[in-house]
Amino acid sequence: MKFCLICKRLIPEGQDFCPFCRGDISSQKDKRRGFVRIPLKEIIRFQSFSLDPQGENLSLKGVSQDISLSGIYFEIASSSIRSLPYLKVSNIIWIEFTLPGCKKSLKLQGEIRRVHRKGLKKVGLGVMFINLDKKSYKILDSFILTYLRDKEEI
């Protein structure tokens, strides 16, 4: 038996797709990551906090590109690139965003795992969620599962 990383059900041997959510359980990319990513285009507010008492705390906005249960990838525009020296791999940031269909915004802590320059106009940030509480996890899990089920109905 295999375990579906998307809907968290046991899958009979020999199947490449979950019979419940139709998730591709044979994808090497998803196996490496552990979680499936789905597209999400929402405004993200985030803050970076310096550990140095004289250091600068940043408050910035970006636009998300995709999300999973383990993290989020978003881009910031050229007006924020001057802040790039403060956005380093392993820095901890707070992220705030509202999922489509949800009334309340989520405020999550994350660790920057990847900083990717996209020319002179954009920078992409890959952020892994840390200290994710059960309520936030359930909201994210429900959102992703609903998206995957709706995608199959089209």
C-alpha positions in Angstrom: 0.0 0.0 0.0 1.1 3.6 -0.8 0.0 6.8 1.0 -1.5 9.6 -1.1 0.3 12.9 -0.2 -2.7 14.9 -1.4 -5.7 13.4 0.2 -3.8 11.3 2.8 -5.5 8.0 2.0 -4.0 4.5 1.5 -3.7 3.6 -2.2 -3.5 0.0 -3.5 -0.2 -1.1 -5.0 0.2 -0.8 -8.7 -1.7 2.4 -9.2 -0.1 5.7 -10.3 -3.1 7.8 -9.5 -5.1 8.1 -6.3 -8.6 6.7 -7.0 -10.0 9.3 -4.6 -8.5 12.6 -5.6 -6.8 11.6 -8.9 -3.4 12.9 -7.6 -0.4 11.6 -9.5 1.4 9.6 -6.8 4.2 8.6 -9.0 5.6 12.1 -9.7 9.2 12.3 -8.7 9.0 16.1 -8.2 6.1 15.7 -5.6 7.9 12.8 -3.9 11.0 15.0 -3.5 8.9 17.9 -2.1 6.5 15.8 -0.2 3.5 18.1 -1.1 1.8 19.0 -4.3 1.8 22.7 -5.2 -1.2 24.5 -6.7 -1.4 27.9 -8.4 -2.4 30.8 -6.2 -2.3 34.4 -7.4 -3.0 36.5 -4.3 -1.4 39.6 -2.7 1.0 38.6 0.1 2.1 40.9 2.9 5.3 39.9 4.6 7.7 41.2 7.2 11.3 40.4 7.7 12.7 40.9 11.2 16.4 41.5 11.8 18.0 39.8 14.8 20.3 42.8 15.1 18.7 45.4 17.4 20.1 48.1 15.1 18.9 46.2 12.0 16.1 47.1 9.7 12.7 45.4 9.9 10.9 45.3 6.5 7.3 45.3 5.6 6.7 44.4 1.9 4.1 43.2 -0.5 4.3 40.5 -3.2 2.1 38.3 -5.4 2.0 34.6 -4.7 2.5 32.1 -7.6 1.9 28.8 -5.9 1.3 27.2 -2.5 1.5 23.8 -0.8 1.1 22.5 2.7 4.8 23.0 3.2 5.3 26.5 1.8 4.6 29.3 -0.7 6.4 30.9 -3.6 5.8 34.6 -4.4 7.4 37.4 -6.3 8.1 40.9 -5.3 8.3 43.9 -7.7 11.2 46.1 -8.6 10.2 48.7 -6.1 11.0 46.3 -3.3 14.3 44.9 -4.8 16.2 47.5 -2.9 15.4 45.4 0.1 17.0 42.3 -1.4 20.1 42.4 0.9 17.7 41.7 3.8 15.9 38.8 2.1 18.4 36.0 2.5 18.1 32.3 2.6 17.4 31.1 6.2 15.9 34.4 7.3 12.6 34.1 9.1 9.6 36.1 7.9 6.0 36.5 8.7 3.6 36.1 5.8 0.0 37.3 5.7 -2.5 36.4 3.0 -6.2 35.5 2.4 -7.1 32.3 0.5 -9.9 32.6 -2.1 -13.2 31.8 -0.4 -11.9 32.5 3.1 -12.9 35.4 5.2 -10.0 35.6 7.6 -6.4 36.0 6.5 -3.7 33.6 7.6 -0.6 34.9 9.3 2.2 32.3 9.1 5.8 32.2 9.9 8.2 31.0 7.3 11.9 30.5 6.5 13.2 31.8 3.2 14.6 28.7 1.4 15.2 30.2 -2.1 15.8 33.7 -3.5 15.5 33.8 -7.3 16.2 37.0 -9.3 13.9 37.3 -12.3 15.7 39.9 -14.4 15.8 43.5 -13.1 12.1 43.7 -12.3 11.2 40.8 -10.0 12.6 38.6 -7.3 11.0 35.2 -6.4 11.0 33.9 -2.8 10.5 30.3 -1.9 9.4 30.2 1.7 8.9 27.0 3.9 6.2 27.3 6.5 7.5 26.8 10.1 5.6 26.4 13.4 2.4 25.9 11.4 -0.5 25.5 13.9 -3.2 22.8 13.5 -5.9 25.4 12.5 -3.8 26.9 9.8 -2.7 23.5 8.5 -6.4 22.4 8.3 -7.4 25.6 6.4 -4.5 25.1 3.9 -5.2 21.3 3.6 -8.9 21.9 2.9 -8.2 24.7 0.4 -5.7 22.5 -1.6 -7.9 19.4 -1.5 -10.9 21.5 -2.7 -8.9 23.0 -5.5 -7.7 19.5 -6.7 -11.2 18.0 -6.5 -12.7 21.0 -8.4 -10.0 20.8 -11.0 -11.0 17.2 -11.8 -14.7 18.1 -12.3 -13.9 20.5 -15.1 
